[in-house]
Amino acid sequence: SFGLKPETMPVEVPAKRTLNTTRSNNIITILEGSNSTRKNDHYIVSAHYDSISQNPEKKAPGAVDNASGAAAVIEMARLMAINRPQSTVVFIFYTGEEQVQHNPSDLNPLGIPWQQALR
């Protein structure tokens, strides 16, 4: 965990072919910035870790898309925990990306003002 404390945020994910939903979790951790004047500047680094396949016995596209993105976020968290940036970095792993179109509040579960998150 590189000294970070991941937390889960439950979400309802609609099933693609039924009216049912499934419960899953986004995973979030925050690396607070080292500079007290820049702590309120936030950068969001994210990936999704869900995968979907029309033919899962023969094709699993998640290894190229999902796993590589998640691995990149984990490596960034590891390196930044060693060499802490001045600004705060929020690492988020999303679930349900394959099933739904997200709105901005889904992609910003902590409610960080976008003008701070997008600098």
N, C-alpha and C positions, 0 to 999 in steps of 0.2 A: 504493500500500500504506500510505500515511499514516505511514510509519515503523514499521509493524507487520510481523512476519515470519510470514506464513501457512504452515502445515504441513498436509500431507495425512495422513489416517489411512485405510488401506485397509479396506474392509468387503466382505463377501459379501452380495449382494442376491438373494434367491430370485426366480426368474421366476414370474409369477402363474399361467400356464397350463401350465407344464412342471415337470419335476423339476430342471431346470438352475438354476445360479446365475450371476450376473454379478459381476465385480469392479468396484467403484467407490470413490470416496473421499469421506469427510467432510473438510471444510476447517475448520481451527481456528487461531485466533490469540488471543493474550493481551495485554491492556493492563494492565500492572502499576499498582497504585494508587500515588498520590502520597504518601500518609500512611503512614509506617512502622508505625504502630500498627493500621492498618486494611487492610494489604496482604493479610492472610489472610482477609478477608471477600471472598467471590467472588459476582459476579452473572453469570449466564449469559444471553446474548442470542442467540437462534437463529432459524433459518428453514430450510426445506428447499428444495432447488433441483431436485428431480426432478419429472417430470410424466408423466401417463399419460392416454391417451385411447382409448376404444373405436373411435373413428372419426377418426384423426389428420389425414386429408385435409380434413375439414370442421369439426372442433372441436378446439381446443387450450386447455383450461382453465388451463394452467399460467401464463399471462400474468397472470391476476387473482390467483390464489392464490400460486403459487411466486415469480414474478418480483417482485411487489409486496412480499412478505415479505423476500426477499433484498435488494431495494433499500433497504428500511427498515433492515436490519441494517448494510449498507454505509454508509449515511448516519449512523447512530449511531456507528459506528467512526470515521468521518471527524471528526465533531464532538467526540467524546470524546478523540481523539488531540490535538486542538487545546486542549481544556479538560479536562485529565486529572482524572478523579474520584479521590477519596481511596481508594476500594476497588478491588480488581482486577476487571476485566471480561473474561470469556471469550466470544469471538464464535465461534459454531459454525454451519456450513452443513451440514445433513444431506442425505444421499442415501438412496434406498430408502424414504422415508416412505410413498409410495403403495403399495408392495408388501408391507410387513410391519408388524405391530404391534411397537413397540419396548418393551423392558423398561428400567427405570431405568438399568442399567449402560450400555446403548446410548446413552442420552441424556446421559450424564455420562462421556464417554470418558477424561477425565483423572483420574477417581476422586476428585473434590473431595468432602469430606464434605457430605452434603445439608444438615445444619444450618448450614453456612457458605454453601452455594450458594443457599439459599432465604431468607436473611434479608431 
